Amino acid sequence: MYWFFGSFIPWSAFLFLKFKKVLHMYQQNLYNDNHRYTKWLIKNYKKVLFDIDFLAFILFSIISIFIGGYPLMIIFVVMYIMLSYFYYQRLANEKAKKPLVITARARRLIITTFIINIVPIASISLVFTMSQLDYYYLYTNLLTYLLYLTIYLVNGINFPIERGYYFYFKYQAKKKLKSMPNLKVIGITGSYGKTSSKNILSDILSIKYNPLPSPKSLNTPNGLMITVNNHLDKFHDILIAEMGAYRLGEIKQLCRLVGPKYGILTKIGDAHLETFGSQTNIQKTKFELIEYLPTDGTGVLNRDDELQVNYSLKNKCKILWIGIERKDVDVHASNIKMSNEGTTFEVTFKGDKQKYPFITKLLGYANIYNILTAIALGREFGITIDQLQNSVKKVKPVEHRLELKKSGDINIIDDAYNSNPIGAKMALEVLSIMPGKKIIVTPGMVELGEKQYELNKLFGQQIADVCDEVILVGEKQTKPIQDGLNDKKYNQKKIHIVNDVKLAFDIINKIKTKETYVLL
């Protein structure tokens, strides 16, 4: 029996590695909020259900019919050593947009999963007989094979605990906010540019205030509770809360939590169209922030966005409009000039004909819009124009969002977190003004619902007008981009397809010239 339990050491290693992958996908899909994990599972069912461990499971089942005893034990050990090695290599080579974070909730899922899998194995010791060895192994094979589905059972077991924690931390956050009556709370939402807008606003307001922007992309109820409970202190006078949503009512839920008096709506588009169902639902959801504001609050809207202009606002709070194309606004930017060193532009304020010059290290029209919203709110908070000019000059580029950086002798425009049609087009506009060879590396855009093919094909056509070389990550998923390039009769020799973004840099090093700009 000791040899039998010893044979589970490599099995345990594989269980750990596979569950790490399962948990990562579960976390990336917001712990199945709005059935995101279920949708991912259905979309990737071939990869999930017919992976290499499925083939090993079938092969072992056949072998166990003819072989038993210690030889079967050896086969079991060898099989899981090989599977563990394969999975380890796969995980080591995977490049995730967001790595797995071992949060308190993730630890609870790990512990429950461990109990669910180990208790049945341990109970075998009570009834162990060598003649039943094949059945024991078939059962344990099934446990590892079904891990992608077991997570549902684990989540169900943990549900009462998670709800208890949720309500406790919510109570703590609301209590803390209530104890800070002079705190200015600003909510930021939109289909695109929330994180960039938040960080830019924080940098600009820092010249006079001590703001706390919600860290990274913490824009869910749990994320904002973490922000308030763990990061907000008595020295902060402004809380900038990024607010994300996948369905109607979620922005309102976040507003009830932090109670914003000020709100910024960046841009409304097709992001997460698959989960919202329609653009009208997206529009209504984003305006939940502005409609929540008190009558003495202030909302900042973009008049260049038709989906903001044509919305019938059900709130009498103060509205500040910003714009570039439209001039009938409170804060207007003109004479915009971009280079590989940054951007210069002029700002005009309503009722003041003078044009004030601004300089920023940031690139792209999206960032000019974000700066304008910050300027508008900064003026509302009593920051002088001189102070605004100085603070805009010092604004730091946001990581992975049109961030210009060097990698050896290659210039990288890192826009890796961008996954929407408007942002992608603006990123190409930035690339187009750069001198030298222009290369794009992209896997395409996701979560665009029924428009996904159409919008990615259009993206391919736009790429053809700008890029000298194209590197696509994933042959199947980038098919719409390939079709768009073909429509423009793009040189097939200039299209490179890889399955891993790491391989893209091998190609870049072969095709680069003296001055090369790569858009990620």
Kinemage of the C-alpha trace (Angstrom):
@kinemage 1
@onewidth
@group {chain A} dominant
@subgroup {mainchain}
@vectorlist {calphas} color= white
{ca met a 1} P 0.000 0.000 0.000
{ca tyr a 2} L 2.940 2.353 0.701
{ca trp a 3} L 4.130 1.982 -2.887
{ca phe a 4} L 0.609 2.755 -4.035
{ca phe a 5} L 0.465 6.058 -2.151
{ca gly a 6} L 4.049 6.868 -3.204
{ca ser a 7} L 2.906 6.636 -6.823
{ca phe a 8} L 0.690 9.684 -6.198
{ca ile a 9} L 3.649 12.053 -5.822
{ca pro a 10} L 3.937 12.779 -9.603
{ca trp a 11} L 0.123 12.766 -9.821
{ca ser a 12} L 0.019 15.488 -7.138
{ca ala a 13} L 2.597 17.522 -9.084
{ca phe a 14} L 0.441 17.372 -12.208
{ca leu a 15} L -2.688 18.183 -10.193
{ca phe a 16} L -0.951 21.306 -8.852
{ca leu a 17} L 0.250 22.460 -12.294
{ca lys a 18} L -3.080 21.890 -14.016
{ca phe a 19} L -5.078 23.546 -11.251
{ca lys a 20} L -2.745 26.555 -11.459
{ca lys a 21} L -3.855 26.935 -15.081
{ca val a 22} L -7.538 26.359 -14.202
{ca leu a 23} L -7.397 28.926 -11.391
{ca his a 24} L -5.666 31.432 -13.671
{ca met a 25} L -8.456 31.160 -16.248
{ca tyr a 26} L -11.089 31.320 -13.514
{ca gln a 27} L -9.495 34.459 -12.079
{ca gln a 28} L -9.039 36.109 -15.481
{ca asn a 29} L -12.741 35.531 -16.098
{ca leu a 30} L -13.621 37.283 -12.828
{ca tyr a 31} L -14.447 34.075 -10.925
{ca asn a 32} L -17.260 33.368 -13.394
{ca asp a 33} L -19.003 36.686 -12.786
{ca asn a 34} L -21.683 37.147 -15.447
{ca his a 35} L -20.846 33.551 -16.557
{ca arg a 36} L -17.558 34.736 -18.111
{ca tyr a 37} L -15.698 31.525 -17.204
{ca thr a 38} L -18.534 29.358 -18.558
{ca lys a 39} L -18.451 31.281 -21.851
{ca trp a 40} L -14.672 30.899 -22.009
{ca leu a 41} L -15.031 27.170 -21.323
{ca ile a 42} L -17.582 26.722 -24.121
{ca lys a 43} L -15.459 28.744 -26.528
{ca asn a 44} L -12.321 26.714 -25.714
{ca tyr a 45} L -13.946 23.313 -25.114
{ca lys a 46} L -11.640 21.484 -27.553
{ca lys a 47} L -8.506 22.793 -25.857
{ca val a 48} L -9.946 22.109 -22.393
{ca leu a 49} L -11.619 18.715 -22.821
{ca phe a 50} L -9.300 17.151 -25.408
{ca asp a 51} L -5.902 18.151 -24.074
{ca ile a 52} L -2.955 15.777 -23.699
{ca asp a 53} L -4.178 14.482 -20.312
{ca phe a 54} L -7.379 13.288 -22.037
{ca leu a 55} L -5.308 11.210 -24.458
{ca ala a 56} L -3.251 9.863 -21.531
{ca phe a 57} L -6.476 9.054 -19.654
{ca ile a 58} L -7.867 7.064 -22.601
{ca leu a 59} L -4.560 5.269 -23.236
{ca phe a 60} L -4.150 4.350 -19.562
{ca ser a 61} L -7.738 3.049 -19.432
{ca ile a 62} L -7.002 0.706 -22.325
{ca ile a 63} L -3.688 -0.453 -20.839
{ca ser a 64} L -5.320 -1.129 -17.443
{ca ile a 65} L -7.560 -3.752 -19.093
{ca phe a 66} L -4.517 -5.895 -19.875
{ca ile a 67} L -1.980 -4.907 -17.208
{ca gly a 68} L -2.362 -4.734 -13.432
{ca gly a 69} L -0.343 -4.805 -10.216
{ca tyr a 70} L 3.092 -3.209 -9.953
{ca pro a 71} L 3.618 -2.830 -13.743
{ca leu a 72} L 0.463 -0.674 -13.872
{ca met a 73} L 1.780 1.314 -10.904
{ca ile a 74} L 5.016 2.030 -12.799
{ca ile a 75} L 3.079 3.098 -15.906
{ca phe a 76} L 0.976 5.446 -13.731
{ca val a 77} L 4.109 7.054 -12.249
{ca val a 78} L 5.862 7.441 -15.619
{ca met a 79} L 2.722 8.875 -17.226
{ca tyr a 80} L 2.334 11.604 -14.593
{ca ile a 81} L 6.039 12.445 -14.610
{ca met a 82} L 5.745 13.043 -18.366
{ca leu a 83} L 2.471 14.989 -18.028
{ca ser a 84} L 3.942 17.139 -15.234
{ca tyr a 85} L 7.002 17.928 -17.343
{ca phe a 86} L 4.855 18.801 -20.354
{ca tyr a 87} L 2.565 21.077 -18.328
{ca tyr a 88} L 5.511 22.747 -16.585
{ca gln a 89} L 7.093 23.567 -19.948
{ca arg a 90} L 3.788 24.856 -21.296
{ca leu a 91} L 3.180 27.166 -18.317
{ca ala a 92} L 6.770 28.429 -18.464
{ca asn a 93} L 6.357 29.420 -22.123
{ca glu a 94} L 2.913 30.983 -21.815
{ca lys a 95} L 2.770 34.787 -21.838
{ca ala a 96} L -0.368 35.944 -20.039
{ca lys a 97} L -1.761 39.463 -20.281
{ca lys a 98} L -2.418 39.316 -16.549
{ca pro a 99} L -0.515 36.820 -14.377
{ca leu a 100} L -2.213 34.679 -11.743
{ca val a 101} L -2.423 36.547 -8.438
{ca ile a 102} L -2.640 34.430 -5.290
{ca thr a 103} L -5.244 36.496 -3.460
{ca ala a 104} L -7.024 35.427 -0.272
{ca arg a 105} L -9.914 34.164 -2.391
{ca ala a 106} L -7.562 32.206 -4.635
{ca arg a 107} L -5.977 30.596 -1.567
{ca arg a 108} L -9.403 29.515 -0.324
{ca leu a 109} L -10.148 27.944 -3.711
{ca ile a 110} L -6.808 26.114 -3.600
{ca ile a 111} L -7.459 24.733 -0.110
{ca thr a 112} L -10.976 23.529 -0.985
{ca thr a 113} L -9.747 21.918 -4.213
{ca phe a 114} L -6.969 20.166 -2.290
{ca ile a 115} L -9.487 18.745 0.198
{ca ile a 116} L -11.877 17.618 -2.555
{ca asn a 117} L -9.085 15.711 -4.317
{ca ile a 118} L -7.037 14.404 -1.397
{ca val a 119} L -9.817 13.148 0.914
{ca pro a 120} L -11.086 10.523 -1.602
{ca ile a 121} L -7.502 9.342 -2.198
{ca ala a 122} L -6.835 9.065 1.531
{ca ser a 123} L -10.094 7.147 2.042
{ca ile a 124} L -8.837 4.437 -0.307
{ca ser a 125} L -6.479 3.319 2.493
{ca leu a 126} L -9.533 2.030 4.386
{ca val a 127} L -10.558 -0.358 1.605
{ca phe a 128} L -7.296 -0.843 -0.319
{ca thr a 129} L -6.795 -4.109 -2.181
{ca met a 130} L -4.243 -4.664 -4.949
{ca ser a 131} L -6.888 -6.293 -7.146
{ca gln a 132} L -8.769 -2.982 -7.378
{ca leu a 133} L -5.682 -0.983 -8.431
{ca asp a 134} L -6.963 -0.214 -11.923
{ca tyr a 135} L -10.197 1.249 -10.516
{ca tyr a 136} L -8.317 3.462 -8.044
{ca tyr a 137} L -6.125 4.838 -10.802
{ca leu a 138} L -9.012 5.369 -13.209
{ca tyr a 139} L -10.791 7.322 -10.492
{ca thr a 140} L -7.778 9.550 -9.785
{ca asn a 141} L -7.241 10.117 -13.521
{ca leu a 142} L -10.814 11.322 -13.693
{ca leu a 143} L -10.193 13.798 -10.838
{ca thr a 144} L -7.401 15.559 -12.729
{ca tyr a 145} L -9.189 15.407 -16.069
{ca leu a 146} L -12.302 17.123 -14.678
{ca leu a 147} L -10.470 19.986 -12.914
{ca tyr a 148} L -11.873 22.623 -15.293
{ca leu a 149} L -15.349 21.547 -14.165
{ca thr a 150} L -14.472 20.805 -10.523
{ca ile a 151} L -13.920 24.539 -10.008
{ca tyr a 152} L -17.714 24.984 -10.141
{ca leu a 153} L -18.146 22.608 -7.182
{ca val a 154} L -15.321 24.358 -5.322
{ca asn a 155} L -16.874 27.765 -5.915
{ca gly a 156} L -20.264 26.484 -4.751
{ca ile a 157} L -18.777 25.159 -1.507
{ca asn a 158} L -16.963 28.457 -0.902
{ca phe a 159} L -19.908 30.677 -1.878
{ca pro a 160} L -21.265 31.325 1.673
{ca ile a 161} L -17.758 32.189 2.877
{ca glu a 162} L -17.136 34.556 -0.053
{ca arg a 163} L -20.449 36.364 0.501
{ca gly a 164} L -19.625 36.787 4.175
{ca tyr a 165} L -16.269 38.337 3.340
{ca tyr a 166} L -17.883 40.548 0.678
{ca phe a 167} L -20.434 42.088 3.036
{ca tyr a 168} L -17.864 42.540 5.808
{ca phe a 169} L -15.373 44.369 3.565
{ca lys a 170} L -18.186 46.415 2.016
{ca tyr a 171} L -19.307 47.541 5.485
{ca gln a 172} L -15.712 48.449 6.397
{ca ala a 173} L -15.240 50.478 3.183
{ca lys a 174} L -18.487 52.427 3.572
{ca lys a 175} L -17.704 53.099 7.236
{ca lys a 176} L -14.261 54.468 6.330
{ca leu a 177} L -15.616 56.716 3.579
{ca lys a 178} L -18.309 58.037 5.923
{ca ser a 179} L -15.584 59.011 8.409
{ca met a 180} L -13.960 61.244 5.739
{ca pro a 181} L -16.679 63.822 4.855
{ca asn a 182} L -14.217 66.209 3.160
{ca leu a 183} L -12.909 63.566 0.764
{ca lys a 184} L -13.562 64.382 -2.910
{ca val a 185} L -14.604 61.206 -4.734
{ca ile a 186} L -14.208 61.082 -8.522
{ca gly a 187} L -15.593 58.212 -10.588
{ca ile a 188} L -14.164 57.394 -14.028
{ca thr a 189} L -15.838 55.074 -16.493
{ca gly a 190} L -16.110 54.514 -20.231
{ca ser a 191} L -15.556 51.764 -22.761
{ca tyr a 192} L -11.913 52.751 -23.252
{ca gly a 193} L -9.184 54.755 -21.555
{ca lys a 194} L -10.334 54.466 -17.927
{ca thr a 195} L -6.961 53.517 -16.456
{ca ser a 196} L -5.056 56.072 -18.551
{ca ser a 197} L -7.541 58.815 -17.640
{ca lys a 198} L -7.318 57.880 -13.944
{ca asn a 199} L -3.512 57.983 -13.840
{ca ile a 200} L -3.274 61.189 -15.870
{ca leu a 201} L -5.861 62.873 -13.638
{ca ser a 202} L -3.960 61.773 -10.530
{ca asp a 203} L -0.668 63.155 -11.877
{ca ile a 204} L -2.256 66.506 -12.749
{ca leu a 205} L -4.199 66.936 -9.490
{ca ser a 206} L -1.066 66.038 -7.504
{ca ile a 207} L 0.281 69.553 -8.021
{ca lys a 208} L -2.201 70.806 -5.394
{ca tyr a 209} L -3.830 67.754 -3.786
{ca asn a 210} L -2.937 64.311 -2.461
{ca pro a 211} L -5.092 62.003 -4.610
{ca leu a 212} L -5.423 58.234 -4.358
{ca pro a 213} L -6.166 56.538 -7.693
{ca ser a 214} L -7.461 52.970 -7.437
{ca pro a 215} L -4.353 50.790 -8.064
{ca lys a 216} L -3.748 49.127 -11.438
{ca ser a 217} L -7.086 48.050 -12.966
{ca leu a 218} L -8.992 47.538 -9.696
{ca asn a 219} L -12.378 48.653 -11.043
{ca thr a 220} L -14.804 46.063 -9.601
{ca pro a 221} L -16.663 46.185 -6.243
{ca asn a 222} L -13.973 44.001 -4.659
{ca gly a 223} L -11.248 46.121 -6.257
{ca leu a 224} L -12.662 49.377 -4.911
{ca met a 225} L -13.171 47.837 -1.451
{ca ile a 226} L -9.496 46.845 -1.460
{ca thr a 227} L -8.589 50.394 -2.536
{ca val a 228} L -10.571 52.007 0.287
{ca asn a 229} L -9.797 49.504 3.049
{ca asn a 230} L -6.104 48.939 2.306
{ca his a 231} L -4.857 52.135 0.613
{ca leu a 232} L -6.991 55.136 1.577
{ca asp a 233} L -5.760 57.078 4.622
{ca lys a 234} L -6.397 60.401 6.407
{ca phe a 235} L -3.760 62.189 4.297
{ca his a 236} L -5.672 61.648 1.035
{ca asp a 237} L -8.090 64.397 0.023
{ca ile a 238} L -9.206 62.882 -3.306
{ca leu a 239} L -10.232 59.326 -4.218
{ca ile a 240} L -10.198 58.531 -7.946
{ca ala a 241} L -12.240 55.384 -8.518
{ca glu a 242} L -11.975 53.576 -11.843
{ca met a 243} L -15.285 51.858 -12.605
{ca gly a 244} L -15.605 48.904 -14.960
{ca ala a 245} L -18.726 47.020 -16.007
{ca tyr a 246} L -19.910 44.099 -18.116
{ca arg a 247} L -23.673 44.576 -17.755
{ca leu a 248} L -26.404 47.069 -16.850
{ca gly a 249} L -26.481 48.246 -13.237
{ca glu a 250} L -22.842 47.489 -12.379
{ca ile a 251} L -21.663 51.129 -12.499
{ca lys a 252} L -24.590 52.124 -10.272
{ca gln a 253} L -23.503 49.410 -7.827
{ca leu a 254} L -19.996 50.900 -7.685
{ca cys a 255} L -21.411 54.406 -7.228
{ca arg a 256} L -23.446 53.248 -4.231
{ca leu a 257} L -20.260 51.884 -2.727
{ca val a 258} L -17.994 54.973 -3.006
{ca gly a 259} L -20.529 57.808 -3.565
{ca pro a 260} L -18.808 59.983 -6.218
{ca lys a 261} L -19.562 63.711 -6.459
{ca tyr a 262} L -17.547 64.068 -9.661
{ca gly a 263} L -17.622 61.862 -12.735
{ca ile a 264} L -15.651 61.460 -15.956
{ca leu a 265} L -16.922 59.546 -18.983
{ca thr a 266} L -14.042 58.783 -21.369
{ca lys a 267} L -15.372 57.182 -24.575
{ca ile a 268} L -18.325 54.928 -25.343
{ca gly a 269} L -17.750 52.198 -27.895
{ca asp a 270} L -18.032 48.473 -28.571
{ca ala a 271} L -15.804 47.154 -25.773
{ca his a 272} L -17.430 44.116 -24.054
{ca leu a 273} L -20.292 44.237 -26.560
{ca glu a 274} L -20.522 40.447 -26.209
{ca thr a 275} L -21.512 40.694 -22.527
{ca phe a 276} L -23.629 43.864 -22.760
{ca gly a 277} L -25.702 42.630 -25.699
{ca ser a 278} L -26.066 46.007 -27.444
{ca gln a 279} L -24.408 49.399 -27.731
{ca thr a 280} L -27.510 50.982 -26.183
{ca asn a 281} L -26.909 48.922 -23.035
{ca ile a 282} L -23.278 50.058 -22.996
{ca gln a 283} L -24.373 53.697 -23.326
{ca lys a 284} L -26.936 53.415 -20.500
{ca thr a 285} L -24.455 51.655 -18.218
{ca lys a 286} L -21.704 54.238 -18.671
{ca phe a 287} L -24.120 57.093 -17.982
{ca glu a 288} L -25.113 55.452 -14.680
{ca leu a 289} L -22.109 57.282 -13.206
{ca ile a 290} L -23.170 60.743 -14.419
{ca glu a 291} L -26.800 60.143 -13.459
{ca tyr a 292} L -25.778 59.093 -9.946
{ca leu a 293} L -23.968 62.383 -9.226
{ca pro a 294} L -25.689 64.799 -6.785
{ca thr a 295} L -27.176 68.021 -8.196
{ca asp a 296} L -24.184 69.970 -6.844
{ca gly a 297} L -21.790 67.478 -8.472
{ca thr a 298} L -19.876 67.821 -11.742
{ca gly a 299} L -19.640 65.506 -14.734
{ca val a 300} L -17.046 65.757 -17.524
{ca leu a 301} L -18.202 64.582 -20.967
{ca asn a 302} L -16.643 64.371 -24.439
{ca arg a 303} L -18.536 66.304 -27.116
{ca asp a 304} L -16.606 64.515 -29.885
{ca asp a 305} L -18.331 61.288 -28.852
{ca glu a 306} L -21.769 61.146 -30.505
{ca leu a 307} L -22.934 58.511 -28.038
{ca gln a 308} L -22.433 61.057 -25.252
{ca val a 309} L -23.905 63.999 -27.146
{ca asn a 310} L -27.108 62.233 -28.197
{ca tyr a 311} L -27.836 60.743 -24.751
{ca ser a 312} L -30.795 62.239 -22.883
{ca leu a 313} L -29.229 62.878 -19.480
{ca lys a 314} L -31.538 62.435 -16.488
{ca asn a 315} L -29.567 64.641 -14.100
{ca lys a 316} L -29.288 68.380 -13.464
{ca cys a 317} L -25.713 68.317 -12.190
{ca lys a 318} L -23.081 70.600 -13.715
{ca ile a 319} L -21.645 69.278 -16.992
{ca leu a 320} L -18.259 70.289 -18.420
{ca trp a 321} L -17.713 69.413 -22.064
{ca ile a 322} L -14.291 68.795 -23.605
{ca gly a 323} L -13.416 68.347 -27.278
{ca ile a 324} L -10.960 68.529 -30.139
{ca glu a 325} L -13.160 68.323 -33.245
{ca arg a 326} L -16.038 70.271 -31.678
{ca lys a 327} L -15.337 73.834 -30.518
{ca asp a 328} L -18.580 74.466 -28.613
{ca val a 329} L -17.071 73.090 -25.412
{ca asp a 330} L -15.754 74.262 -22.046
{ca val a 331} L -12.211 73.034 -22.720
{ca his a 332} L -10.940 72.740 -26.306
{ca ala a 333} L -7.618 71.483 -27.714
{ca ser a 334} L -6.235 72.658 -31.064
{ca asn a 335} L -2.985 72.863 -33.054
{ca ile a 336} L -2.010 69.354 -31.919
{ca lys a 337} L 1.451 68.276 -33.065
{ca met a 338} L 2.917 64.847 -32.313
{ca ser a 339} L 6.463 63.556 -32.693
{ca asn a 340} L 8.552 60.714 -31.321
{ca glu a 341} L 9.316 62.980 -28.354
{ca gly a 342} L 5.733 63.726 -27.320
{ca thr a 343} L 2.889 66.117 -28.105
{ca thr a 344} L 2.307 69.868 -28.073
{ca phe a 345} L -1.153 71.478 -28.216
{ca glu a 346} L -3.077 74.608 -27.295
{ca val a 347} L -6.052 74.822 -24.941
{ca thr a 348} L -8.914 77.317 -25.066
{ca phe a 349} L -11.367 77.750 -22.192
{ca lys a 350} L -15.000 78.825 -22.641
{ca gly a 351} L -15.302 82.598 -22.244
{ca asp a 352} L -11.539 83.093 -22.715
{ca lys a 353} L -10.192 83.666 -26.236
{ca gln a 354} L -6.563 83.210 -25.236
{ca lys a 355} L -4.816 79.988 -26.322
{ca tyr a 356} L -2.654 78.373 -23.644
{ca pro a 357} L 0.251 76.150 -24.797
{ca phe a 358} L 0.695 72.675 -23.278
{ca ile a 359} L 3.454 70.085 -23.658
{ca thr a 360} L 3.240 66.380 -22.772
{ca lys a 361} L 5.400 63.281 -23.188
{ca leu a 362} L 2.256 61.299 -24.033
{ca leu a 363} L 1.245 60.227 -27.523
{ca gly a 364} L -2.103 59.845 -29.266
{ca tyr a 365} L -5.383 61.740 -29.406
{ca ala a 366} L -6.817 59.453 -26.713
{ca asn a 367} L -4.324 60.888 -24.240
{ca ile a 368} L -5.130 64.458 -25.288
{ca tyr a 369} L -8.790 63.760 -24.449
{ca asn a 370} L -7.701 62.337 -21.075
{ca ile a 371} L -5.576 65.418 -20.377
{ca leu a 372} L -8.482 67.712 -21.310
{ca thr a 373} L -10.816 65.994 -18.822
{ca ala a 374} L -8.153 66.372 -16.126
{ca ile a 375} L -7.667 70.052 -17.007
{ca ala a 376} L -11.434 70.626 -16.866
{ca leu a 377} L -11.741 69.034 -13.435
{ca gly a 378} L -8.503 70.632 -12.255
{ca arg a 379} L -9.909 74.084 -13.009
{ca glu a 380} L -13.077 73.083 -11.131
{ca phe a 381} L -10.853 72.262 -8.150
{ca gly a 382} L -9.139 75.668 -8.223
{ca ile a 383} L -5.871 74.720 -9.928
{ca thr a 384} L -4.397 77.653 -11.925
{ca ile a 385} L -3.527 77.441 -15.606
{ca asp a 386} L 0.198 77.808 -14.830
{ca gln a 387} L -0.037 74.881 -12.427
{ca leu a 388} L -1.928 72.832 -15.013
{ca gln a 389} L 0.712 73.535 -17.667
{ca asn a 390} L 3.493 72.426 -15.316
{ca ser a 391} L 1.668 69.309 -14.171
{ca val a 392} L 0.756 68.225 -17.741
{ca lys a 393} L 4.434 68.509 -18.681
{ca lys a 394} L 5.301 66.080 -15.860
{ca val a 395} L 2.586 63.478 -16.559
{ca lys a 396} L 4.163 60.034 -16.809
{ca pro a 397} L 3.272 57.587 -19.614
{ca val a 398} L 0.880 54.857 -18.485
{ca glu a 399} L 2.353 51.360 -18.644
{ca his a 400} L 1.257 49.325 -21.700
{ca arg a 401} L -0.883 52.197 -23.037
{ca leu a 402} L 0.899 53.944 -25.903
{ca glu a 403} L 4.053 53.816 -23.800
{ca leu a 404} L 7.147 54.697 -25.866
{ca lys a 405} L 10.250 52.826 -24.700
{ca lys a 406} L 13.509 51.347 -25.942
{ca ser a 407} L 14.415 47.680 -26.302
{ca gly a 408} L 18.010 47.655 -27.462
{ca asp a 409} L 18.061 49.532 -30.752
{ca ile a 410} L 14.299 49.046 -31.315
{ca asn a 411} L 11.686 51.683 -30.418
{ca ile a 412} L 8.645 50.043 -28.819
{ca ile a 413} L 5.194 51.652 -28.719
{ca asp a 414} L 3.662 49.467 -26.033
{ca asp a 415} L -0.118 49.491 -26.349
{ca ala a 416} L -0.518 45.890 -25.174
{ca tyr a 417} L -3.555 46.607 -22.959
{ca asn a 418} L -5.512 48.136 -25.810
{ca ser a 419} L -8.208 45.870 -27.233
{ca asn a 420} L -10.798 48.122 -28.850
{ca pro a 421} L -11.394 49.514 -32.354
{ca ile a 422} L -11.060 53.221 -31.502
{ca gly a 423} L -7.908 52.764 -29.441
{ca ala a 424} L -6.370 50.477 -32.075
{ca lys a 425} L -6.962 53.061 -34.795
{ca met a 426} L -5.421 55.807 -32.641
{ca ala a 427} L -2.390 53.605 -31.937
{ca leu a 428} L -1.876 53.167 -35.685
{ca glu a 429} L -2.108 56.949 -36.116
{ca val a 430} L 0.699 57.321 -33.557
{ca leu a 431} L 2.794 54.704 -35.386
{ca ser a 432} L 2.198 56.457 -38.724
{ca ile a 433} L 3.947 59.667 -37.604
{ca met a 434} L 7.101 57.861 -36.524
{ca pro a 435} L 10.195 57.925 -38.757
{ca gly a 436} L 11.782 54.702 -40.015
{ca lys a 437} L 10.393 51.189 -40.436
{ca lys a 438} L 6.959 50.514 -38.916
{ca ile a 439} L 6.037 47.060 -37.572
{ca ile a 440} L 2.925 45.908 -35.706
{ca val a 441} L 2.604 42.846 -33.442
{ca thr a 442} L -0.999 41.927 -32.599
{ca pro a 443} L -3.301 38.993 -31.787
{ca gly a 444} L -6.335 41.093 -32.788
{ca met a 445} L -9.241 42.320 -30.668
{ca val a 446} L -11.610 40.191 -28.558
{ca glu a 447} L -14.978 40.452 -26.761
{ca leu a 448} L -16.591 42.343 -29.647
{ca gly a 449} L -19.529 39.951 -30.019
{ca glu a 450} L -21.026 39.523 -33.476
{ca lys a 451} L -18.934 42.475 -34.748
{ca gln a 452} L -15.632 40.774 -33.923
{ca tyr a 453} L -14.891 39.575 -37.459
{ca glu a 454} L -15.996 42.820 -39.101
{ca leu a 455} L -13.997 45.098 -36.760
{ca asn a 456} L -10.841 42.979 -36.908
{ca lys a 457} L -11.053 42.912 -40.698
{ca leu a 458} L -11.295 46.716 -40.705
{ca phe a 459} L -8.293 46.767 -38.357
{ca gly a 460} L -6.384 44.726 -40.951
{ca gln a 461} L -7.232 47.275 -43.642
{ca gln a 462} L -6.036 50.098 -41.393
{ca ile a 463} L -2.809 48.205 -40.673
{ca ala a 464} L -2.161 47.871 -44.411
{ca asp a 465} L -2.179 51.670 -44.789
{ca val a 466} L 0.453 52.212 -42.076
{ca cys a 467} L 2.745 49.225 -41.453
{ca asp a 468} L 5.784 48.029 -43.390
{ca glu a 469} L 5.665 44.587 -41.727
{ca val a 470} L 2.893 42.750 -39.855
{ca ile a 471} L 3.392 40.062 -37.196
{ca leu a 472} L 0.179 38.275 -36.205
{ca val a 473} L -0.047 36.154 -33.054
{ca gly a 474} L -2.266 33.095 -33.646
{ca glu a 475} L -3.177 31.991 -37.161
{ca lys a 476} L -6.840 31.157 -36.532
{ca gln a 477} L -7.789 34.131 -34.350
{ca thr a 478} L -6.102 36.648 -36.685
{ca lys a 479} L -7.898 35.376 -39.823
{ca pro a 480} L -10.108 38.524 -40.004
{ca ile a 481} L -6.996 40.735 -39.943
{ca gln a 482} L -5.444 38.606 -42.700
{ca asp a 483} L -8.621 39.060 -44.764
{ca gly a 484} L -8.425 42.830 -44.255
{ca leu a 485} L -4.785 42.875 -45.362
{ca asn a 486} L -5.665 40.775 -48.428
{ca asp a 487} L -8.455 43.224 -49.345
{ca lys a 488} L -5.759 45.905 -49.513
{ca lys a 489} L -3.540 43.566 -51.568
{ca tyr a 490} L -0.882 43.726 -48.861
{ca asn a 491} L 2.427 42.004 -49.696
{ca gln a 492} L 2.117 38.431 -48.332
{ca lys a 493} L 5.881 38.289 -47.756
{ca lys a 494} L 5.466 41.082 -45.212
{ca ile a 495} L 2.932 39.093 -43.137
{ca his a 496} L 4.416 36.862 -40.433
{ca ile a 497} L 2.303 34.525 -38.274
{ca val a 498} L 3.536 33.154 -34.940
{ca asn a 499} L 1.848 31.221 -32.138
{ca asp a 500} L 3.751 32.933 -29.317
{ca val a 501} L 4.478 36.643 -28.971
{ca lys a 502} L 8.037 35.801 -27.851
{ca leu a 503} L 8.746 34.470 -31.342
{ca ala a 504} L 7.774 37.858 -32.780
{ca phe a 505} L 10.988 39.398 -31.500
{ca asp a 506} L 13.075 36.819 -33.371
{ca ile a 507} L 11.402 38.033 -36.568
{ca ile a 508} L 11.779 41.707 -35.589
{ca asn a 509} L 15.526 41.276 -35.093
{ca lys a 510} L 15.781 39.818 -38.615
{ca ile a 511} L 13.739 42.511 -40.403
{ca lys a 512} L 14.627 45.643 -38.392
{ca thr a 513} L 16.475 48.576 -39.953
{ca lys a 514} L 18.577 51.373 -38.460
{ca glu a 515} L 15.443 53.060 -37.114
{ca thr a 516} L 12.530 50.759 -36.338
{ca tyr a 517} L 9.264 51.379 -34.464
{ca val a 518} L 7.255 48.393 -33.233
{ca leu a 519} L 3.631 48.786 -32.113
{ca leu a 520} L 2.624 46.091 -29.605
